[in-house]
């Protein structure tokens, strides 16, 4: 018998909220069942497994983050777009650390191709248009920005910058200025 009110969408959203509270790696079907005060078996009519739940949360978070980044990028170009893009990621990670962690879940090729991850790559390439990069440099730049943003955000969330007198916001802005200068002045060797 299906419990009234439980749907895959509701469980996914509740799983995302749980991820923000306890960490993405702590989200399981049984943990979610405890949240709804139901038996674990009753959730399997909505999610296939903990892996299925993790994938659903990842897809939900990727979509949510893509919408936020798209809103931040609207009408912007160049450094303004770069900063808006980076700030949207950082703000999302600070507000939703579990969901942000979920966006890093490795997806199979078909799921990844159908996910909002494609939108993330398209938006990154769109902001790079102002820097007039051609291939393969544009792909290298997409990867560089992703690595720089994710690396910084991950270290900051883990408290890695809390032991120095220099404010992490100051370093964040310095990094964005440096990335902008690198992209503006880049020429193929």
RADA-V378790 format. One record per pair of residues at least 24 apart in sequence whose ideal C-beta (glycine too) atoms are under 10 Angstrom apart, sorted by sequence separation. I is the first residue (numbers start at 1). J is the second residue. If there is no record, write none. Layout:
# RADA-V378790
i=<I/I>
j=<J/J>
This chain:
# RADA-V378790
i=<11/29/65/68/151/152/11/28/29/121/124/6/10/27/28/120/149/6/27/65/68/148/149/64/65/68/148/25/6/24/27/148/149/5/61/65/89/148/6/11/15/64/3/24/3/12/19/24/65/145/3/8/11/12/15/18/19/61/64/65/85/88/144/3/6/10/11/6/8/9/24/61/62/65/66/8/15/19/61/64/65/85/141/144/145/3/6/7/8/14/15/18/19/60/61/64/85/144/2/3/6/8/12/16/17/61/62/63/1/6/12/15/16/19/20/57/58/61/62/85/86/141/3/11/15/16/19/57/60/61/62/81/82/85/141/2/3/12/13/14/58/59/60/61/62/84/1/2/8/12/13/16/57/58/59/61/83/8/11/12/15/16/57/58/62/81/82/141/11/12/56/57/58/59/70/81/82/104/137/140/9/12/13/55/58/69/80/81/103/8/12/16/54/57/58/59/79/81/82/131/12/58/66/67/70/77/78/81/82/131/137/55/62/66/69/70/73/76/77/80/81/100/104/130/133/137/9/13/54/55/65/66/69/72/73/76/78/79/131/132/137/55/59/63/64/65/66/67/70/77/78/79/131/132/136/54/55/58/59/62/63/66/70/73/77/78/100/101/130/131/133/51/58/62/63/65/66/69/73/76/77/100/130/131/132/134/59/61/62/65/69/128/131/133/55/59/60/62/63/66/70/89/93/97/101/127/58/59/62/66/89/93/100/58/59/62/69/58/86/90/93/94/55/85/89/93/97/88/89/92/93/86/87/90/91/94/82/86/89/90/93/94/85/89/93/86/90/86/90/27/26/24/25/23/24/27/20/23/24/27/20/21/22/24/25/19/20/21/24/25/19/20/23/24/90/17/19/20/24/90/16/18/19/20/24/17/19/20/24/16/17/19/20/90/15/16/19/15/87/16/86/87/15/86/83/86/87/83/86/85/83/86/82/83/82/83/79/82/83/79/82/81/79/80/79/82/78/79/79/78/79/78>
j=<35/53/89/92/175/176/36/53/54/146/149/32/36/53/54/146/175/33/54/92/95/175/176/92/93/96/176/54/36/54/57/178/179/36/92/96/120/179/38/43/47/96/36/57/37/46/53/58/99/179/38/43/46/47/50/53/54/96/99/100/120/123/179/39/42/46/47/43/45/46/61/98/99/102/103/46/53/57/99/102/103/123/179/182/183/42/45/46/47/53/54/57/58/99/100/103/124/183/42/43/46/48/52/56/57/101/102/103/42/47/53/56/57/60/61/98/99/102/103/126/127/182/45/53/57/58/61/99/102/103/104/123/124/127/183/45/46/55/56/57/101/102/103/104/105/127/45/46/52/56/57/60/101/102/103/105/127/53/56/57/60/61/102/103/107/126/127/186/57/58/102/103/104/105/116/127/128/150/183/186/56/59/60/102/105/116/127/128/150/56/60/64/102/105/106/107/127/129/130/179/61/107/115/116/119/126/127/130/131/180/186/105/112/116/119/120/123/126/127/130/131/150/154/180/183/187/60/64/105/106/116/117/120/123/124/127/129/130/182/183/188/107/111/115/116/117/118/119/122/129/130/131/183/184/188/107/108/111/112/115/116/119/123/126/130/131/153/154/183/184/186/105/112/116/117/119/120/123/127/130/131/154/184/185/186/188/114/116/117/120/124/183/186/188/111/115/116/118/119/122/126/145/149/153/157/183/115/116/119/123/146/150/157/116/117/120/127/117/145/149/152/153/115/145/149/153/157/149/150/153/154/148/149/152/153/156/145/149/152/153/156/157/149/153/157/152/156/153/157/98/98/97/98/97/98/101/95/98/99/102/96/97/98/100/101/96/97/98/101/102/97/98/101/102/168/96/98/99/103/169/96/98/99/100/104/98/100/101/105/98/99/101/102/172/98/99/102/99/172/102/172/173/102/173/172/175/176/173/176/176/176/179/176/177/177/179/176/179/180/177/180/180/179/180/180/183/180/181/183/183/184/184>
